[in-house]
Amino acid sequence: MESDINRNNTYPDAQEIIDSIPLFIKIILCITIILYLLNPFIPFISWIFANIPYYTIIYLNIWRLITTPFITTNILSIIFSIFFWYKEAVKIEKEIGTVKYMLVFLINSFFIQIIYTAVSFLLWLIMRSTSILKLKITDSGIRNDGLWPILLCDLTLLCLSNPEKLQKFYFFRFSLKAKYYPLVLLAIFTIISGFRIDLEILCGIGYGFLYHYHLKKKLLISDDIVKILENSPICKWMTNIKGFIHFSDVKTFHIKNNIENIKNSTVSEIIEITQNKIKNLIKTNNNKEKNINNNI
């Protein structure tokens, strides 16, 4: 009897927790933490890989547009960005698969950095000060936001997927409509940082709005591209590693998720959903009848 109780009360060990993390998120976390730990001993890492518009534009260091989210120079930034980003990132990778999430992450991050570099360049043209292009260079070295811009982009997209939903604000008691959530968060960050607007984070939120309203269809990644990439030499090596989520497994996840949602739903919620579906069917039928009568 005691052995049964102990067996039921056992907690997952470290290896089980690591294995449960989707592969691409695991890669992001490993690279970010390793580069942070190496930075004090090899300071040029942040100088080479962080997106400093001066070097990106003048010296055409294009790789900085891709590598910058993996460079974080502040331990608190790593802790808080993981705290805010991890849960939603796991959910997204499980819903769309490892390869598709990798493409979405890299493409969105790349365009955020393009916008940040372009805005910095425009400000330089207006103000004629090279310090605008070197905002990340401080007396103590490089200051880089790491995952924050892409994190706030993902958060913005999540909020805009259901803009009218009331969202509870993390540590506060009030709620607000989801569409205002990223802007309020930006305002709080600005106040905390001494009324200094972080241009890169602003670009992350701005790109989230731009993507949702204008770029979603243009940057859509088709299922065929994902399948081709999964079987290509570029990604084939990843498929046998624990945590890799195949595109074929995504549909199974959606089916299981829908079943769980139905199980967890109350009777009133199910009735409400059913009533809404019936109303929609009646509306479509009425519209069809009107069209038929108009044609007659």
N, C-alpha and C positions, 0 to 999 in steps of 0.2 A: 504493500500500500504506500509506504513512504517513498519507495523508488518511483512509483507512478506520479506522486505529487512532485517529486524533484524533477522528473522528466518533463512534466507540464510547465514547471516554473523556470526551466532553463532559458537563458537569454542567448541570442545569436552571438557567436564569437566574432572577432575582428575580421577574419577571413570571409565569413558569410556576409558581413556588412559590405566589404569591398566588392565581393562577387555580385551583390545586388545592385551596385551602381552601374548604370548604362555606360557603355564603353567610351563614347566621345566625351561625356562629362568627366569620366575618369582621366582621360588624356588631358583635358583642359586643366583640371585641378592639379595633376602631377606636374605639368609644364610650369604652371603659374607658381606653385610652391617651390619647386626646384630652382627656378630662375631667381625667385626672391631670396632664397638661402645663399645662392652663389653671388648675388649682387654685391654684398659687403667686401668679398674677397676678389671679385672680378668686376669692378665698377663700370667698365666699358660696355658690359652687357646692356644696361639700360640706355647708354648713349647710342648704341648701335641699333637697338630694336624698337625703342619708343618712337612714336610719330612726332618728331619735332619739325614743323612745317618748313623751317629755314633749310634744313638738310634734305627734306623730302623734295622740295621745289628746286632749290639752287643746285644741289648735287645729285638730283634724280634718284634718291634712295627709296625707290618704289616699294621695296619689301617692308618698309616700316608701316605701310597701310594695312598689312596682314598680320604682322607680328606684335603690334602694340597692345592688343587686349591681353596678351600673356605676360606683360611686364607690369608688375605692381610694386611700388617702392615703399609701401606703407602697410605694416602688418594689420592695422585696424581696417584698412581698406579691403584686405583679403578676407578677414573674418566677417565683416558686415556684408560684403558683396556675395560671399558664399551663403550667408544666412538668408539674404533676400532672394538670391537667384536660384539656389540649388533645388528647392522643392519644385518650382515651376519648370525648371530645365529638365528634371527627371521625368515629369509628366509629359512634356512636349516630346522628348526623345522616345518615350514608350509609345506615344500616339502616332508618330510619323516615321519611326525607324532611325537607326544610327546614321546611315549614309545621307538621308534627306536632312536630318537635323544638322549634320556637319556642314552640308552645303548652305543651308539657311543661315547658320551661325556665321560662317566665313563671308558669305555674300553681304549680309546685313552689316557686319562689322566693317567690311571693306568700304561700303558706301557711306557709313557714318564717318569714317576717317577721310574719305574724299570730300564730304561736305565740310568737315572741320578744317581741312587744309585749304579749301576754296574760300571759306569765310575768313580765315586768318589772312589769306592773301589779299582779299578785298579790303579788309581793315588796314592792312599795310599800305595799300594803294591810297586809301583815304587819309591815314594818319602819317604816312611816310616815316614810320619808326620800325626798325628791325626787331625791336623788343617784342612786338606783336607776334612775330614768327618764332620767337624763342620763349614763349610764356612758360614752358615746362622746365626751363633751366633756372634753378634757384641757387642761392649761395651754398646750400648743402648738397647740391647735385641735381639729379633729374627727379621731377615729381610727375608721376604718371598715374592715370585713373584706372588702368587695367580693365576689369570686366564691367565697371560701372556704366559706360555708355551703352553697351549692348544689353546689359541688364535692364536699364531704364527703357530701352527700345522695346524689349520683350514685354516689360510691364505695361507700356503704353498700348501695345498691340492687344494684350490680354484685356485691358480695360475697354478698349474700343470695340472689342468683339461683343460686348454687352454694355453699351455706354450709359444706359439709364438705370442700371442695377445699382442699388445702394451698397457701397463698399465701406466696411469698417476700417477706420484709419488706425494702423498698427497699435501704437501704445496709448492712443487717445480714445475717449469715450464717444466721440461724435462719428457720424457716418456721412458720406457724400456720394454724389453720383460718380460712377466709375470713370466717366470721360474727363472729370476734373482732377482725378486722383494724381496723375503724373505731374500736373502743373503745381498742385499744392505741395507735393513732395519736393519739387524743384525750389519752390519758395522757401521751404523749411531749410533745405541744404544751403541756400543763399544766405539766410539769416544766421545759421550756425557758423558759416565760414566768414562771418564779418561783412556781410552784404557784398561778397565777391561772387559774381556769376561765373560758374565753371562752363566755359565755352564748349568743351568736348561733351559734357553731360547734356547741355542744352541741345547740341546737335543730335545726340542719341534720342532724346524725346521728340525733337523736330522731325527726325527721320521716321520715327514710329508713326506719326500723324501722316507724313508724306506717303509712306508705304501703304497704310490702310486705305487712304482716299484716292491715291493715284497710281501706285506702283504694284499693287498686289497681283493684278492680272498680267502685267508686263514681266514680272520677275517670277512667275509661277513655274515651279519645277515639276515637270511631268513625271508620271509613274514610270514611263518607258526609260527616261534618263536615269532614274534611280536604279532600275533593274540592270541596265547596261553597266553602270558604275559598280554595282555590287559584284558583278562577275568579271570586272576588269582587273588587270594586275595591280592597279593603284590601290584598290580596296579589298582585293581577294584575301590578302594576308590577315585582314582584320576579322574576317567572318568566323574564324575558328577560335577567337579569343572570347573568354567569358565576358558577358555583358553586351556583346554585339546583338543588336535587335534587327533581324532580317525584315525586309519589306513584306514578305509573306506572313510574318508573325503579327504584323500590325492589324490586319483584319480580324484575326483571332482575338487580339487585345480589345478591339472595339466591341466585338460581340460579348465578351466576358464583362466588359465595363458597363455595357447597356443592361445586361442581366443584373449586375450588382446594383445599378441605379434603380431598377424596377423593384428589387428586393428591399432597398433602403427607403423607397418612396412610401409615403403614407397613402391611405385610401383616398383622402381628399385630393392629394396631389395627382394621383392617377385619374380620378374623376375629372379634375380640372383640365388635364392634358387631353383626355378623351373628348370633353365638351368643346375645346378649342379646335380639335381636328374635325369634329362634326360641323361646327360653324363654318370652317374654311371650305369643307365640301359643299355645304348649302350655298355659300357665296359663289363658288365656281360654277355650280349647276345653274344658279340664277343668271349669272353672266352669260352662260352658254345659251340659255333660253332667250335672253334679250337680244343676243346676236342673231339667233335664228329668226326671231320676230322682225328684226330690223331688215334682214335680208329678204323676207317675204314681202 
